[in-house]
């Protein structure tokens, strides 16, 4: 499970999930506390 405080573009979480999957993780779950909208980004 990946936990991130703010989801912006998702690039970091995607990369982390890719590495975990390559290392053998069957599933990767992501939890974020807030999301930045396009206007804020």
mmCIF file of the N, C-alpha and C atoms, coordinates in Angstrom:
data_MODEL
# 
_entry.id   MODEL 
# 
loop_
_atom_site.group_PDB 
_atom_site.id 
_atom_site.type_symbol 
_atom_site.label_atom_id 
_atom_site.label_alt_id 
_atom_site.label_comp_id 
_atom_site.label_asym_id 
_atom_site.label_entity_id 
_atom_site.label_seq_id 
_atom_site.pdbx_PDB_ins_code 
_atom_site.Cartn_x 
_atom_site.Cartn_y 
_atom_site.Cartn_z 
_atom_site.occupancy 
_atom_site.B_iso_or_equiv 
_atom_site.pdbx_formal_charge 
_atom_site.auth_seq_id 
_atom_site.auth_comp_id 
_atom_site.auth_asym_id 
_atom_site.auth_atom_id 
_atom_site.pdbx_PDB_model_num 
ATOM 1   N N  . UNK A 1 1  ? 0.851  -1.169 0.000   1.00 0.00 ? 1  UNK A N  1 
ATOM 2   C CA . UNK A 1 1  ? 0.000  0.000  0.000   1.00 0.00 ? 1  UNK A CA 1 
ATOM 3   C C  . UNK A 1 1  ? 0.898  1.233  0.000   1.00 0.00 ? 1  UNK A C  1 
ATOM 4   N N  . UNK A 1 2  ? 0.621  2.136  -0.917  1.00 0.00 ? 2  UNK A N  1 
ATOM 5   C CA . UNK A 1 2  ? 1.319  3.412  -0.979  1.00 0.00 ? 2  UNK A CA 1 
ATOM 6   C C  . UNK A 1 2  ? 0.421  4.487  -0.378  1.00 0.00 ? 2  UNK A C  1 
ATOM 7   N N  . UNK A 1 3  ? 1.001  5.332  0.459   1.00 0.00 ? 3  UNK A N  1 
ATOM 8   C CA . UNK A 1 3  ? 0.258  6.429  1.071   1.00 0.00 ? 3  UNK A CA 1 
ATOM 9   C C  . UNK A 1 3  ? 0.941  7.729  0.674   1.00 0.00 ? 3  UNK A C  1 
ATOM 10  N N  . UNK A 1 4  ? 0.163  8.652  0.140   1.00 0.00 ? 4  UNK A N  1 
ATOM 11  C CA . UNK A 1 4  ? 0.689  9.952  -0.278  1.00 0.00 ? 4  UNK A CA 1 
ATOM 12  C C  . UNK A 1 4  ? -0.207 11.033 0.299   1.00 0.00 ? 4  UNK A C  1 
ATOM 13  N N  . UNK A 1 5  ? 0.401  12.148 0.702   1.00 0.00 ? 5  UNK A N  1 
ATOM 14  C CA . UNK A 1 5  ? -0.402 13.212 1.304   1.00 0.00 ? 5  UNK A CA 1 
ATOM 15  C C  . UNK A 1 5  ? -1.224 13.960 0.263   1.00 0.00 ? 5  UNK A C  1 
ATOM 16  N N  . UNK A 1 6  ? -0.624 14.296 -0.888  1.00 0.00 ? 6  UNK A N  1 
ATOM 17  C CA . UNK A 1 6  ? -1.335 15.038 -1.931  1.00 0.00 ? 6  UNK A CA 1 
ATOM 18  C C  . UNK A 1 6  ? -1.051 14.408 -3.287  1.00 0.00 ? 6  UNK A C  1 
ATOM 19  N N  . UNK A 1 7  ? -2.100 14.108 -4.017  1.00 0.00 ? 7  UNK A N  1 
ATOM 20  C CA . UNK A 1 7  ? -1.983 13.562 -5.367  1.00 0.00 ? 7  UNK A CA 1 
ATOM 21  C C  . UNK A 1 7  ? -1.998 14.726 -6.351  1.00 0.00 ? 7  UNK A C  1 
ATOM 22  N N  . UNK A 1 8  ? -0.919 14.876 -7.109  1.00 0.00 ? 8  UNK A N  1 
ATOM 23  C CA . UNK A 1 8  ? -0.879 15.944 -8.113  1.00 0.00 ? 8  UNK A CA 1 
ATOM 24  C C  . UNK A 1 8  ? -0.989 15.309 -9.493  1.00 0.00 ? 8  UNK A C  1 
ATOM 25  N N  . UNK A 1 9  ? 0.109  15.023 -10.127 1.00 0.00 ? 9  UNK A N  1 
ATOM 26  C CA . UNK A 1 9  ? 0.061  14.430 -11.474 1.00 0.00 ? 9  UNK A CA 1 
ATOM 27  C C  . UNK A 1 9  ? -0.031 12.909 -11.434 1.00 0.00 ? 9  UNK A C  1 
ATOM 28  N N  . UNK A 1 10 ? 0.380  12.314 -10.333 1.00 0.00 ? 10 UNK A N  1 
ATOM 29  C CA . UNK A 1 10 ? 0.367  10.857 -10.224 1.00 0.00 ? 10 UNK A CA 1 
ATOM 30  C C  . UNK A 1 10 ? 1.656  10.200 -10.686 1.00 0.00 ? 10 UNK A C  1 
ATOM 31  N N  . UNK A 1 11 ? 2.611  10.973 -11.166 1.00 0.00 ? 11 UNK A N  1 
ATOM 32  C CA . UNK A 1 11 ? 3.848  10.413 -11.710 1.00 0.00 ? 11 UNK A CA 1 
ATOM 33  C C  . UNK A 1 11 ? 4.635  9.637  -10.652 1.00 0.00 ? 11 UNK A C  1 
ATOM 34  N N  . UNK A 1 12 ? 4.743  10.177 -9.456  1.00 0.00 ? 12 UNK A N  1 
ATOM 35  C CA . UNK A 1 12 ? 5.506  9.503  -8.408  1.00 0.00 ? 12 UNK A CA 1 
ATOM 36  C C  . UNK A 1 12 ? 4.837  8.201  -8.000  1.00 0.00 ? 12 UNK A C  1 
ATOM 37  N N  . UNK A 1 13 ? 3.527  8.229  -7.797  1.00 0.00 ? 13 UNK A N  1 
ATOM 38  C CA . UNK A 1 13 ? 2.816  7.012  -7.415  1.00 0.00 ? 13 UNK A CA 1 
ATOM 39  C C  . UNK A 1 13 ? 2.870  5.965  -8.528  1.00 0.00 ? 13 UNK A C  1 
ATOM 40  N N  . UNK A 1 14 ? 2.759  6.391  -9.772  1.00 0.00 ? 14 UNK A N  1 
ATOM 41  C CA . UNK A 1 14 ? 2.852  5.446  -10.888 1.00 0.00 ? 14 UNK A CA 1 
ATOM 42  C C  . UNK A 1 14 ? 4.215  4.777  -10.926 1.00 0.00 ? 14 UNK A C  1 
ATOM 43  N N  . UNK A 1 15 ? 5.260  5.542  -10.725 1.00 0.00 ? 15 UNK A N  1 
ATOM 44  C CA . UNK A 1 15 ? 6.616  4.978  -10.736 1.00 0.00 ? 15 UNK A CA 1 
ATOM 45  C C  . UNK A 1 15 ? 6.825  4.024  -9.573  1.00 0.00 ? 15 UNK A C  1 
ATOM 46  N N  . UNK A 1 16 ? 6.375  4.409  -8.392  1.00 0.00 ? 16 UNK A N  1 
ATOM 47  C CA . UNK A 1 16 ? 6.491  3.526  -7.225  1.00 0.00 ? 16 UNK A CA 1 
ATOM 48  C C  . UNK A 1 16 ? 5.732  2.224  -7.447  1.00 0.00 ? 16 UNK A C  1 
ATOM 49  N N  . UNK A 1 17 ? 4.536  2.316  -7.980  1.00 0.00 ? 17 UNK A N  1 
ATOM 50  C CA . UNK A 1 17 ? 3.739  1.124  -8.250  1.00 0.00 ? 17 UNK A CA 1 
ATOM 51  C C  . UNK A 1 17 ? 4.415  0.242  -9.294  1.00 0.00 ? 17 UNK A C  1 
ATOM 52  N N  . UNK A 1 18 ? 4.996  0.860  -10.310 1.00 0.00 ? 18 UNK A N  1 
ATOM 53  C CA . UNK A 1 18 ? 5.689  0.098  -11.357 1.00 0.00 ? 18 UNK A CA 1 
ATOM 54  C C  . UNK A 1 18 ? 6.860  -0.690 -10.762 1.00 0.00 ? 18 UNK A C  1 
ATOM 55  N N  . UNK A 1 19 ? 7.631  -0.048 -9.888  1.00 0.00 ? 19 UNK A N  1 
ATOM 56  C CA . UNK A 1 19 ? 8.773  -0.708 -9.258  1.00 0.00 ? 19 UNK A CA 1 
ATOM 57  C C  . UNK A 1 19 ? 8.306  -1.843 -8.348  1.00 0.00 ? 19 UNK A C  1 
ATOM 58  N N  . UNK A 1 20 ? 7.256  -1.607 -7.577  1.00 0.00 ? 20 UNK A N  1 
ATOM 59  C CA . UNK A 1 20 ? 6.734  -2.657 -6.707  1.00 0.00 ? 20 UNK A CA 1 
ATOM 60  C C  . UNK A 1 20 ? 6.230  -3.852 -7.506  1.00 0.00 ? 20 UNK A C  1 
ATOM 61  N N  . UNK A 1 21 ? 5.531  -3.588 -8.605  1.00 0.00 ? 21 UNK A N  1 
ATOM 62  C CA . UNK A 1 21 ? 5.029  -4.681 -9.456  1.00 0.00 ? 21 UNK A CA 1 
ATOM 63  C C  . UNK A 1 21 ? 6.189  -5.470 -10.062 1.00 0.00 ? 21 UNK A C  1 
ATOM 64  N N  . UNK A 1 22 ? 7.216  -4.753 -10.500 1.00 0.00 ? 22 UNK A N  1 
ATOM 65  C CA . UNK A 1 22 ? 8.376  -5.420 -11.077 1.00 0.00 ? 22 UNK A CA 1 
ATOM 66  C C  . UNK A 1 22 ? 9.086  -6.280 -10.034 1.00 0.00 ? 22 UNK A C  1 
ATOM 67  N N  . UNK A 1 23 ? 9.030  -5.870 -8.771  1.00 0.00 ? 23 UNK A N  1 
ATOM 68  C CA . UNK A 1 23 ? 9.669  -6.609 -7.686  1.00 0.00 ? 23 UNK A CA 1 
ATOM 69  C C  . UNK A 1 23 ? 8.817  -7.775 -7.193  1.00 0.00 ? 23 UNK A C  1 
ATOM 70  N N  . UNK A 1 24 ? 7.618  -7.935 -7.770  1.00 0.00 ? 24 UNK A N  1 
ATOM 71  C CA . UNK A 1 24 ? 6.814  -9.095 -7.430  1.00 0.00 ? 24 UNK A CA 1 
ATOM 72  C C  . UNK A 1 24 ? 5.506  -8.833 -6.713  1.00 0.00 ? 24 UNK A C  1 
ATOM 73  N N  . UNK A 1 25 ? 5.165  -7.587 -6.472  1.00 0.00 ? 25 UNK A N  1 
ATOM 74  C CA . UNK A 1 25 ? 3.886  -7.292 -5.808  1.00 0.00 ? 25 UNK A CA 1 
ATOM 75  C C  . UNK A 1 25 ? 2.731  -7.728 -6.702  1.00 0.00 ? 25 UNK A C  1 
ATOM 76  N N  . UNK A 1 26 ? 1.789  -8.445 -6.131  1.00 0.00 ? 26 UNK A N  1 
ATOM 77  C CA . UNK A 1 26 ? 0.631  -8.890 -6.905  1.00 0.00 ? 26 UNK A CA 1 
ATOM 78  C C  . UNK A 1 26 ? -0.333 -7.733 -7.160  1.00 0.00 ? 26 UNK A C  1 
ATOM 79  N N  . UNK A 1 27 ? -0.494 -6.877 -6.168  1.00 0.00 ? 27 UNK A N  1 
ATOM 80  C CA . UNK A 1 27 ? -1.378 -5.720 -6.277  1.00 0.00 ? 27 UNK A CA 1 
ATOM 81  C C  . UNK A 1 27 ? -0.747 -4.550 -5.547  1.00 0.00 ? 27 UNK A C  1 
ATOM 82  N N  . UNK A 1 28 ? -1.080 -3.355 -5.984  1.00 0.00 ? 28 UNK A N  1 
ATOM 83  C CA . UNK A 1 28 ? -0.618 -2.145 -5.319  1.00 0.00 ? 28 UNK A CA 1 
ATOM 84  C C  . UNK A 1 28 ? -1.829 -1.264 -5.065  1.00 0.00 ? 28 UNK A C  1 
ATOM 85  N N  . UNK A 1 29 ? -2.021 -0.893 -3.816  1.00 0.00 ? 29 UNK A N  1 
ATOM 86  C CA . UNK A 1 29 ? -3.113 -0.005 -3.438  1.00 0.00 ? 29 UNK A CA 1 
ATOM 87  C C  . UNK A 1 29 ? -2.539 1.371  -3.126  1.00 0.00 ? 29 UNK A C  1 
ATOM 88  N N  . UNK A 1 30 ? -3.285 2.409  -3.463  1.00 0.00 ? 30 UNK A N  1 
ATOM 89  C CA . UNK A 1 30 ? -2.840 3.782  -3.232  1.00 0.00 ? 30 UNK A CA 1 
ATOM 90  C C  . UNK A 1 30 ? -3.904 4.515  -2.417  1.00 0.00 ? 30 UNK A C  1 
ATOM 91  N N  . UNK A 1 31 ? -3.440 5.220  -1.388  1.00 0.00 ? 31 UNK A N  1 
ATOM 92  C CA . UNK A 1 31 ? -4.322 6.051  -0.573  1.00 0.00 ? 31 UNK A CA 1 
ATOM 93  C C  . UNK A 1 31 ? -3.732 7.458  -0.562  1.00 0.00 ? 31 UNK A C  1 
ATOM 94  N N  . UNK A 1 32 ? -4.558 8.446  -0.872  1.00 0.00 ? 32 UNK A N  1 
ATOM 95  C CA . UNK A 1 32 ? -4.112 9.838  -0.787  1.00 0.00 ? 32 UNK A CA 1 
ATOM 96  C C  . UNK A 1 32 ? -5.080 10.621 0.089   1.00 0.00 ? 32 UNK A C  1 
ATOM 97  N N  . UNK A 1 33 ? -4.576 11.680 0.695   1.00 0.00 ? 33 UNK A N  1 
ATOM 98  C CA . UNK A 1 33 ? -5.399 12.491 1.587   1.00 0.00 ? 33 UNK A CA 1 
ATOM 99  C C  . UNK A 1 33 ? -6.069 13.651 0.872   1.00 0.00 ? 33 UNK A C  1 
ATOM 100 N N  . UNK A 1 34 ? -5.455 14.130 -0.225  1.00 0.00 ? 34 UNK A N  1 
ATOM 101 C CA . UNK A 1 34 ? -6.010 15.258 -0.971  1.00 0.00 ? 34 UNK A CA 1 
ATOM 102 C C  . UNK A 1 34 ? -5.582 15.144 -2.427  1.00 0.00 ? 34 UNK A C  1 
ATOM 103 N N  . UNK A 1 35 ? -6.310 15.820 -3.275  1.00 0.00 ? 35 UNK A N  1 
ATOM 104 C CA . UNK A 1 35 ? -5.991 15.820 -4.700  1.00 0.00 ? 35 UNK A CA 1 
ATOM 105 C C  . UNK A 1 35 ? -5.977 17.260 -5.208  1.00 0.00 ? 35 UNK A C  1 
ATOM 106 N N  . UNK A 1 36 ? -4.967 17.588 -6.007  1.00 0.00 ? 36 UNK A N  1 
ATOM 107 C CA . UNK A 1 36 ? -4.859 18.910 -6.597  1.00 0.00 ? 36 UNK A CA 1 
ATOM 108 C C  . UNK A 1 36 ? -5.639 18.913 -7.912  1.00 0.00 ? 36 UNK A C  1 
ATOM 109 N N  . UNK A 1 37 ? -6.489 19.905 -8.091  1.00 0.00 ? 37 UNK A N  1 
ATOM 110 C CA . UNK A 1 37 ? -7.214 20.027 -9.350  1.00 0.00 ? 37 UNK A CA 1 
ATOM 111 C C  . UNK A 1 37 ? -6.345 20.733 -10.379 1.00 0.00 ? 37 UNK A C  1 
ATOM 112 N N  . UNK A 1 38 ? -6.699 20.665 -11.620 1.00 0.00 ? 38 UNK A N  1 
ATOM 113 C CA . UNK A 1 38 ? -5.923 21.292 -12.696 1.00 0.00 ? 38 UNK A CA 1 
ATOM 114 C C  . UNK A 1 38 ? -5.742 22.802 -12.477 1.00 0.00 ? 38 UNK A C  1 
ATOM 115 N N  . UNK A 1 39 ? -6.739 23.449 -11.962 1.00 0.00 ? 39 UNK A N  1 
ATOM 116 C CA . UNK A 1 39 ? -6.655 24.898 -11.730 1.00 0.00 ? 39 UNK A CA 1 
ATOM 117 C C  . UNK A 1 39 ? -5.594 25.234 -10.679 1.00 0.00 ? 39 UNK A C  1 
ATOM 118 N N  . UNK A 1 40 ? -5.406 24.332 -9.696  1.00 0.00 ? 40 UNK A N  1 
ATOM 119 C CA . UNK A 1 40 ? -4.426 24.556 -8.643  1.00 0.00 ? 40 UNK A CA 1 
ATOM 120 C C  . UNK A 1 40 ? -3.036 24.120 -9.081  1.00 0.00 ? 40 UNK A C  1 
ATOM 121 N N  . UNK A 1 41 ? -2.961 23.208 -10.040 1.00 0.00 ? 41 UNK A N  1 
ATOM 122 C CA . UNK A 1 41 ? -1.719 22.602 -10.470 1.00 0.00 ? 41 UNK A CA 1 
ATOM 123 C C  . UNK A 1 41 ? -1.027 23.560 -11.371 1.00 0.00 ? 41 UNK A C  1 
# 
